[in-house]
Amino acid sequence: MTWFYKLFAIDPKQQAYDKPLLIIVLILMSIGMVIVASASIHEGIAIDDDPFRFLKRQFLYIMVCFVILAVVVSIPMHKWYEKQNLFLMGALLGLLAVIFVGTEVNGAHRWLRVGPLNIQPSEFAKLSIILFLASYLVRRQAEVVDTIKGFVKPLVLLSVFALLLLLQPDLGSTVVIVVVMMGMLFIADAKLISFIGIAVSLLAVIVMLIVTSPYRMARVFGFLDPWADPFGRSYQLTQSLMAFGRGGWFGQGLGNSVQKLEYLPEAHTDFIMAILAEELGFVGVTIVILLEFVLVYKAFSIGKKALLISNIFSGYVAIGIAIWFAFQTAVNVGAASGIAPTKGLTLPLVSYGGSSLVTIAIGVGLLLRIDFETRQASSQVRMSNKKQRNKATIKEEIDE
């Protein structure tokens, strides 16, 4: 029971893990279950005559996440460093499999059907890229800082993943991977000229992908002027904005959303923030965004502490996860509120979805493990310094 006491110890110095981080994760999962239950009632009835169809599945996913969390926390970070290539190859094979045997949903092939489960490999691709780039920076950071060659090498892999994602098509996950990779390279102190050059090139590619796709262009124009075609290309956005408008300061009350009555598509996944805004208002939205912000802040803090004690791989993994969570939260909230174009990204720990929850649970487990190893290393340093001070004190007393 020693580990349990350390986990929930009141004194931060005695805690084996970051207790506030774990509490925030549990709160966000709980909020997610409540809003998913409310937002999916009518869709559950329409699909399977079961109002709690999606709630039951979400509960099952969360139970699986707890098991995964416990397993990930028990694996030392050097094991992830050694096996990151296997994780990367698994994600790559998953993306390839989606193209040939994937299940089509709403015109996109993003899911692999495995029995009763739909697995979305793009979610695992995000995490695999973070692990790969963190290991690359351990081995080649000097090359990344000093030469353009070291900076460009990981972008070759990025282009392969981006191509496979765009074939699904999944521009949202592609943009997430690009932002995470560029953010990690920036933190790694890559040359500003190299960074700006590649960033401009990638931005040009993204703009070209949007311009050459009528579907993506429609989304962009729908974002710029949603009320020009409220029942066509801007239907989701206008319905989402109505939900935000109805919510006001304190919302219509839990369960009283009108937009979830099959007016707003994907109400329990991509647009769950709109239902939350309608039912819990500005106050509810603010609380959730603050919790997500604190989660991201804790991840950055864990990464910074790991880098300070020269745990390079662990530090960059934590920072990569922080960028991932931050950007995906910003895009989800921005898309629902009309600040950003619709991209089909979930709200971390809140939206319905097994693959998203599982990968985020792995990310949280890695953060907890990194924090544990950082605390352990810091404690050993303190003990070593204490012993040295004691020896120095004893020596001074003997000399006197």
Secondary structure, 3 states (H helix, E strand, C coil): CHHHHHHCCCCCCCCCCCHHHHHHHHHHHHHHHHHHHHHCHHHHHHHHCCCCHHHHHHHHHHHHHHHHHHHHHCCCHHHHHHHHHHHHHHHHHHHHHHHHHCEEECCEEEEEEECCEEECHHHHHHHHHHHHHHHHHHHHHHHHHHCHHHHHHHHHHHHHHHHHHHCCCCHHHHHHHHHHHHHHHHHCCCCHHHHHHHHHHHHHHHHHHHHCCHHHHHHHHHHHCHHHCCCCCCHHHHHHHHHHHHHCCCCCCCCCCCCCCCCCCCCCCCCHHHHHHHHHHHHHHHHHHHHHHHHHHHHHHHHHHHHHCCCHHHHHHHHHHHHHHHHHHHHHHHHHHCCCCCCCCCCCCCCCCHHHHHHHHHHHHHHHHHHHHHHHHHHHHHHHHHHHHHHHHHHHHHHC
